[in-house]
Amino acid sequence: MATTFDISAVRKHFPALQQDQVYFDNAGGSQVLQEVIDSVSNYLCSNNVQLGASYPVAQASTKLVNQGNAAVAKYINASPEECVLGPSTTQLFRNLSISLFEYIKPEDEIIVSKLDHEANVASWLQLAKDRNCTLKWYEPEDRQNPQIDPSVLRKLMSSKTKLFACTQTSNILGTINDVKAIAETVHEVPGALLCVDAVAFAPHRAIDVRDWGVDFYSFSWYKVYGPHIATLYASKEAQKHMRTLGHFFKTTDTLENLLGLAAANYELTASIPEVIQYLQNVPWDPIAEFEERLQGILIDYLNSKPETFKIYGEPVADRKKRVPVISFTVKDRSSREIVEAIEAKSNFGCRWGSFYSNRLCEEVLGLDAVDGVVRVSLLHYNTGTSLTKLYRYQD
């Protein structure tokens, strides 16, 4: 596939797109590549055995899973010893919080963000409660376009800060936070660690955990055109602060042994190289450029009627500032009512609600925690033609 963006060629990789359904709920989960589907099927047909045995099929299966693990590490610019796969980002963060129990002391401080999905909040609230340490909330100054501002964060930190947990991109706002600048700010306090939820960022941009200097970083492959499995990165330095959750006879020199708990599905792990190969053939720069144009269609329309629509997050389609997750409310109409009206007249699938970011909706944006927003979340396989047709249903 050429490096120029070819939407027709892209869509042929996703069999679900061939049916009579328009997918505008991609932040909840992307459609899956045919190559991934084939890989999972082939593994289950030919390699579904326990790993590590000496007979040929077991050796082949072990090689496929090891290749999956290695591909994940290379993709995010980490070492295999710094990565673990598991069922979800939520579960991996919970495991991580348990492993940091001894590192967090009663005199320490944990800072969590009100911009975040509950996956990167609940575990840290529980840890703060269990350790009886101080919990602080990062609250943005801008309530309509809230972001993680390092200068605001710096005022909240102290010499006792041990952890800051934040999102790279909100699953409601679509705004991109500068995690490299955030990491630099967090690390001004010796021993302080940064935990980043990248679930809403990963489907749209390349990842480089070393360049950004993050300590912990997690995202879900089922939102990046792949299977329902997630990755957690923990730097070798950060791993020194973790206690193992694994068996006593296992070494503690890899994140897999520290946190894995045999939770990485074999056939799904083996399919991840297919996702990465696809993203090498359809590079990120053309994807970002196309998605900028795509989200501009909807954002420009919403901005053209400010008396009716209110956008939350960056109000412009700038690829440097946001990804194509567009959330809005409609004057004098509930979000549920808008989505149900669209569904009654079309085959368009979008969503209403708070999407597990209830604190953001209610306490920051001032919205009903249940009704939340109308969210149209796009990916590079969506088309401008379908997006334009959405207008008449919103009207």
Residue pairs with C-beta under 8 A, 6 or more apart in sequence:
1 9
1 281
1 282
3 283
3 286
4 286
5 282
5 286
5 287
5 289
5 290
5 380
7 290
7 380
7 381
7 383
10 282
10 380
10 381
11 17
11 381
11 383
13 33
13 34
13 35
13 278
13 381
14 31
14 32
14 33
14 34
14 225
14 381
15 34
15 37
16 23
16 31
16 32
17 23
17 31
17 381
20 347
21 347
21 349
22 346
22 347
22 348
22 349
22 382
22 386
23 31
23 349
23 379
23 382
24 348
24 349
24 350
24 376
24 377
24 378
24 382
24 386
24 387
24 390
25 349
25 350
25 351
25 375
25 377
26 203
26 223
26 377
26 378
26 379
26 382
27 171
27 200
27 223
27 325
27 355
27 375
27 377
28 223
28 351
28 355
28 377
29 222
29 223
29 228
30 203
30 222
30 223
30 224
30 225
30 226
30 379
31 225
31 379
31 381
32 222
32 225
32 226
32 227
33 225
33 226
33 274
33 275
33 278
35 274
35 277
35 278
36 225
36 226
36 227
36 271
36 274
36 275
38 274
39 267
39 270
39 271
39 274
40 227
40 267
40 268
40 270
40 271
43 61
43 64
43 266
43 267
43 270
43 271
44 267
46 57
46 60
47 57
47 60
47 61
47 64
47 266
47 267
47 270
48 61
48 266
48 267
49 57
49 58
49 61
50 58
51 58
51 61
51 62
51 65
51 266
52 58
52 62
53 59
61 266
61 270
64 266
64 270
65 264
65 266
65 269
65 270
67 270
67 273
68 85
68 269
68 270
68 271
68 272
68 273
69 80
69 83
69 85
69 256
69 264
69 269
70 80
71 272
71 273
71 276
72 80
72 83
72 85
72 231
72 272
73 79
73 80
73 82
73 83
74 276
75 207
75 276
76 83
76 207
76 208
76 209
76 217
76 231
76 233
77 207
77 208
77 209
77 210
77 211
78 209
78 210
78 233
78 235
79 236
80 254
81 236
81 253
81 254
81 255
81 256
82 233
82 234
82 235
82 236
82 239
82 255
83 231
83 232
83 233
83 255
83 256
84 92
84 231
84 232
84 234
84 255
84 256
84 258
84 259
84 260
84 264
85 229
85 230
85 231
85 232
85 256
85 260
85 263
85 264
85 265
85 268
85 269
86 92
86 95
86 229
86 230
86 232
86 259
86 260
86 261
86 263
86 264
87 228
87 229
87 230
87 263
87 265
88 119
88 220
88 228
88 230
89 119
89 120
89 197
89 199
89 218
89 219
89 220
89 230
89 232
90 119
91 230
91 263
92 218
92 230
92 231
92 232
92 259
93 119
93 120
93 123
93 195
93 197
93 218
93 232
94 122
94 123
95 232
95 245
95 259
95 261
96 123
96 195
96 216
96 232
96 234
96 242
96 259
97 123
97 124
97 126
97 127
98 127
98 245
99 242
99 243
99 244
99 245
99 258
99 259
100 127
100 163
100 241
100 242
100 243
101 127
101 130
101 131
101 243
102 243
103 162
103 241
103 242
104 110
104 127
104 128
104 131
104 133
104 162
104 163
105 131
105 133
105 162
106 131
106 132
106 133
107 133
107 160
108 131
108 133
108 134
108 160
108 161
108 162
109 133
109 134
109 135
109 136
109 157
109 158
109 160
109 161
109 162
110 124
110 127
110 128
110 133
110 134
110 135
110 136
110 161
110 162
110 163
110 164
110 165
111 135
111 136
111 137
111 138
111 153
111 156
111 157
111 161
111 163
111 164
111 165
112 120
112 121
112 124
112 125
112 135
112 136
112 137
112 138
112 164
112 165
112 166
113 120
113 121
113 137
113 138
113 148
113 164
113 165
113 166
113 167
114 137
114 138
114 139
114 140
114 146
114 359
114 360
114 363
114 364
115 138
115 140
115 146
115 147
115 148
115 166
115 167
115 170
115 173
115 177
115 357
115 360
115 364
116 165
116 166
116 167
116 170
116 197
116 357
116 359
116 360
117 167
117 170
117 171
117 197
117 199
117 200
117 355
117 356
117 357
118 356
118 357
118 358
118 359
119 197
119 199
119 356
120 165
120 166
120 167
120 195
120 197
121 165
121 359
124 135
124 163
124 165
124 195
125 135
128 134
128 135
133 162
134 160
136 156
138 148
138 152
138 153
138 156
138 164
138 166
139 363
139 364
140 146
140 147
140 148
140 149
140 152
140 364
141 149
141 152
143 364
143 365
143 366
144 310
144 312
144 365
145 173
145 175
145 312
145 313
145 314
145 315
146 170
146 173
146 175
146 360
146 364
146 365
147 175
147 177
148 166
148 167
148 177
148 178
148 182
150 178
150 181
150 182
150 184
150 185
153 164
153 182
153 185
153 186
154 185
154 188
157 164
157 185
157 186
157 188
157 189
157 192
158 189
159 189
161 186
161 189
161 192
162 191
162 192
162 193
163 192
163 193
163 194
163 195
164 182
164 186
164 192
164 193
164 194
164 195
165 194
165 195
165 196
165 197
166 177
166 179
166 182
166 194
166 195
166 196
166 197
167 177
167 196
167 197
167 198
167 200
168 176
168 177
168 179
168 196
168 197
168 198
168 200
168 201
169 175
169 176
169 177
169 198
169 200
169 201
169 204
169 322
169 323
169 325
170 200
170 313
170 325
170 357
170 360
171 199
171 200
171 325
171 355
171 356
171 357
171 377
172 312
172 313
172 325
172 327
172 354
172 355
172 357
172 360
172 361
172 372
172 373
172 375
173 312
173 313
173 314
173 322
173 325
173 327
173 360
174 200
174 295
174 313
174 314
174 322
174 323
174 324
174 325
174 326
174 327
175 313
175 314
175 321
175 322
176 201
176 205
176 320
176 321
176 322
176 323
179 194
179 196
179 212
179 214
180 211
180 212
180 213
182 194
183 194
183 212
183 213
183 214
183 215
184 213
186 192
186 193
186 194
187 194
187 213
193 215
193 216
193 238
193 241
194 213
194 214
194 215
194 216
195 214
195 215
195 216
195 217
196 214
196 216
196 217
196 218
197 218
197 219
198 207
198 217
198 218
198 219
199 218
199 219
199 220
199 223
200 223
200 323
200 325
201 207
201 219
201 323
202 219
202 220
202 223
202 224
203 223
203 224
203 225
203 323
203 379
204 284
204 287
204 288
204 291
204 323
204 324
204 379
205 284
205 288
205 323
206 284
207 217
207 219
209 217
209 233
209 235
214 233
214 235
215 234
215 235
215 237
215 238
216 232
216 233
216 234
216 235
216 238
217 232
217 233
218 230
218 231
218 232
218 233
219 230
219 231
220 228
220 229
220 230
220 231
221 227
221 228
221 229
221 230
221 231
221 268
221 272
221 275
222 228
222 229
222 230
224 275
225 275
225 278
225 279
226 268
226 271
226 272
226 274
226 275
227 265
227 267
227 268
227 271
227 272
228 268
229 264
229 265
229 268
229 269
229 272
232 255
232 259
233 255
234 242
234 255
234 258
234 259
239 255
239 258
242 258
242 259
244 250
244 252
244 257
244 258
245 258
245 259
245 261
246 252
246 257
246 258
246 259
246 260
246 261
250 257
251 257
252 258
256 264
282 380
287 380
288 319
289 319
290 380
291 319
291 323
291 324
291 378
291 379
291 380
292 317
292 318
292 319
292 324
293 317
293 384
294 324
294 378
294 380
294 382
294 383
294 384
294 387
295 317
295 322
295 323
295 324
295 326
295 378
296 317
297 384
297 387
297 388
298 326
298 376
298 378
298 387
298 390
299 311
299 315
299 316
299 317
299 326
300 317
301 391
302 309
302 311
302 326
302 328
303 309
303 311
303 315
307 331
308 330
308 331
309 328
309 329
309 330
309 331
310 328
310 329
310 331
311 326
311 327
311 328
312 327
312 328
312 329
312 365
312 373
313 322
313 325
313 326
313 327
314 321
314 322
316 322
317 324
324 377
324 378
324 379
325 375
325 376
325 377
325 378
326 375
326 376
326 377
326 378
327 373
327 374
327 375
327 376
328 373
328 374
329 335
329 367
329 373
329 374
330 338
330 374
330 394
334 352
334 371
335 352
335 353
335 371
335 372
335 373
335 374
336 352
336 353
336 371
338 352
338 374
338 394
339 350
339 351
339 352
339 374
341 393
342 348
342 350
342 390
342 393
342 394
343 349
345 393
346 389
346 390
346 393
348 386
348 389
348 390
348 393
350 374
350 375
350 376
350 377
350 390
351 374
351 375
351 377
352 371
352 372
352 373
352 374
352 375
353 370
353 371
353 372
353 373
353 375
354 360
354 361
354 362
354 367
354 369
354 370
354 372
354 373
355 372
355 375
358 369
361 367
361 368
361 369
361 372
361 373
362 368
362 369
365 373
367 373
376 387
376 390
378 387
